[in-house]
Amino acid sequence: MPTPKNWQKSSFSGGADGNNCVELSAAQHAIHLRESDDPSTELVTTHTSLARLLHGIRSGALGSA
């Protein structure tokens, strides 16, 4: 799977140019995630799986640590 070219920083990264954020790139059938301080390591998932994870986080359905 080729590495995407259009990465977006998380809105929670503070807008600085430092390497302290999560970046995302959306493709037709996949979402690519990486941490800016280690761009060679990517997590690839589907739109549906990421949406379910975010819903679980927002709703508190994942429980507490």
C-alpha positions in Angstrom: 0.0 0.0 0.0 1.6 3.3 -1.0 2.2 6.1 1.5 -0.3 9.0 1.1 1.1 12.4 0.2 -1.5 14.7 1.8 -1.2 14.6 5.6 -3.2 16.8 7.9 -2.3 17.6 11.5 -4.7 17.1 14.3 -6.5 20.2 15.4 -5.3 19.4 18.9 -1.7 19.8 18.0 -1.6 23.5 18.8 -0.7 24.7 15.3 3.0 24.8 15.9 5.5 23.2 13.5 6.9 20.9 16.2 6.8 17.1 16.1 4.1 16.7 18.7 0.9 15.7 16.9 -1.1 13.1 15.1 -1.4 13.3 11.3 -4.1 11.8 9.2 -4.5 11.1 5.5 -7.7 9.8 4.0 -7.7 7.6 0.9 -10.7 6.1 -0.9 -10.8 2.9 1.2 -8.5 3.6 4.1 -7.4 6.1 6.7 -3.7 6.4 7.5 -2.6 7.7 10.9 0.9 8.5 12.0 2.7 10.4 14.8 4.7 13.3 13.5 7.8 12.4 15.5 7.9 8.9 13.8 6.4 9.4 10.3 7.8 6.1 9.0 5.3 4.2 11.2 1.7 4.3 10.1 -1.6 2.8 11.3 -4.0 2.0 8.5 -7.7 1.4 9.2 -11.0 1.7 7.5 -13.4 4.7 7.7 -16.0 2.6 9.5 -13.5 1.2 12.1 -12.2 4.7 12.9 -15.7 6.1 13.2 -16.6 3.4 15.7 -13.5 4.0 17.7 -14.2 7.7 17.9 -17.8 7.1 18.8 -16.7 4.8 21.6 -14.3 7.4 22.9 -16.8 10.2 22.8 -19.6 8.3 24.4 -17.5 6.8 27.1 -18.5 3.3 26.0 -14.9 2.1 26.1 -14.7 2.3 29.9 -12.1 3.8 32.1 -8.4 2.9 32.5 
